Amino acid sequence: MSFSTKPMYGGAMEMSIPASFVDTSDFRQVPDHQEVWADMDTNRSIILEILEPVEQSHEESARYHFNELAKANGCTPADARVLECGRLDLPNFPQAVTKAYLKGEQVASKFNETAKNVVTIELAVVRLPPPASADLLLTINTPSVVSAESSDAAAPVATQSVFQPVVTSLKLLDPGLFGS
């Protein structure tokens, strides 16, 4: 699989994205605090967000964001489970910056469909200290079991994770993005 380094937030950050992914802002509106990329074949997505820091620390911040995503996806507690959670080593950020990782699954419907799919969620939280005072949230959504009744039923299921090459390529090039 080939990757290409793409500018994020007007070039203030950069990240390597698989060549098969497209910038969704080319065909739909994306909020200013997000960068969203989608694989039109497998329906995987990569979302990078700049968020206010949450109160939870370390791995608990990853669990918090996973649970918030589950709520937004209409998941019941039984529909969301954490498979792995821990600290993350990212070469492009100082050791002192908190970095957490979580891999989980959510059983969710796409859009307003009744059919439910199992989606593997891999996310990283990078806690930027003051003066930035922000959480960078990188989320990769991969449909892993697709219902025959889903609009995604004909899409091939992705078998190779892109999380590690994407997350380790993330770089903050211009701290001025945060007004510092």
Backbone hydrogen bonds, N-H to C=O, Kabsch-Sander energy under -0.5 kcal/mol:
donor,donor_aa,acceptor,acceptor_aa,energy
4,S,17,I,-2.6
6,K,15,M,-3.0
8,M,13,M,-3.1
11,G,8,M,-0.8
12,A,8,M,-0.7
12,A,9,Y,-1.3
13,M,8,M,-2.0
14,E,171,K,-1.9
15,M,6,K,-1.9
17,I,4,S,-2.7
19,A,2,S,-2.8
21,F,18,P,-2.0
22,V,38,A,-2.9
24,T,22,V,-0.7
24,T,36,V,-2.2
25,S,36,V,-0.5
26,D,23,D,-1.8
27,F,24,T,-1.8
28,R,24,T,-1.7
34,Q,31,P,-2.0
35,E,48,L,-2.2
37,W,46,I,-2.7
38,A,22,V,-2.4
39,D,44,R,-2.6
40,M,20,S,-0.7
40,M,38,A,-0.8
43,N,39,D,-2.1
45,S,141,N,-2.0
46,I,37,W,-2.9
47,I,139,T,-2.9
48,L,35,E,-2.7
49,E,137,L,-2.3
50,I,33,H,-2.1
51,L,49,E,-0.6
51,L,135,D,-2.9
60,E,57,S,-1.6
61,S,57,S,-0.5
61,S,58,H,-1.4
62,A,58,H,-0.8
63,R,59,E,-2.0
64,Y,60,E,-2.4
65,H,61,S,-2.2
66,F,62,A,-2.3
67,N,63,R,-2.6
68,E,64,Y,-2.4
69,L,65,H,-2.2
70,A,66,F,-2.2
71,K,67,N,-2.2
72,A,68,E,-2.3
73,N,69,L,-1.9
74,G,71,K,-1.7
75,C,70,A,-2.9
79,D,76,T,-1.6
80,A,77,P,-1.0
81,R,105,E,-2.6
83,L,103,K,-2.9
84,E,103,K,-2.2
86,G,101,Y,-2.3
88,L,99,K,-2.2
90,L,88,L,-0.6
93,F,90,L,-1.5
97,V,94,P,-1.7
98,T,127,R,-0.7
100,A,125,V,-2.4
101,Y,86,G,-3.2
102,L,123,L,-2.3
103,K,84,E,-2.5
104,G,121,I,-2.7
105,E,81,R,-2.6
106,Q,119,V,-2.2
107,V,79,D,-2.6
108,A,106,Q,-0.8
108,A,117,N,-2.6
109,S,73,N,-0.6
110,K,115,A,-0.5
113,E,110,K,-2.3
117,N,108,A,-3.2
118,V,145,V,-2.9
119,V,106,Q,-3.1
119,V,117,N,-0.6
120,T,142,T,-3.0
121,I,104,G,-2.9
122,E,120,T,-0.5
122,E,140,I,-2.3
123,L,102,L,-3.0
124,A,138,L,-2.4
125,V,100,A,-2.4
126,V,136,L,-2.6
127,R,98,T,-2.9
127,R,125,V,-0.6
128,L,126,V,-0.8
128,L,134,A,-3.1
132,A,129,P,-1.3
133,S,129,P,-1.1
134,A,128,L,-1.3
135,D,51,L,-3.0
136,L,126,V,-2.9
136,L,134,A,-0.5
137,L,49,E,-2.5
137,L,135,D,-0.6
138,L,124,A,-2.5
138,L,136,L,-0.6
139,T,47,I,-2.8
139,T,137,L,-0.6
140,I,122,E,-2.9
141,N,45,S,-2.2
141,N,139,T,-0.5
142,T,120,T,-2.6
142,T,140,I,-0.5
144,S,118,V,-3.2
145,V,118,V,-1.7
150,S,147,S,-1.4
153,A,150,S,-1.7
155,A,152,D,-1.6
161,S,159,T,-0.5
166,V,162,V,-1.9
167,V,163,F,-3.2
168,T,164,Q,-2.1
169,S,165,P,-0.6
169,S,166,V,-0.8
170,L,166,V,-0.6
170,L,167,V,-0.9
171,K,14,E,-2.4
173,L,12,A,-2.5
173,L,171,K,-0.7
174,D,12,A,-2.2
177,L,174,D,-2.1
178,F,175,P,-2.1
179,G,176,G,-2.0
180,S,175,P,-1.0
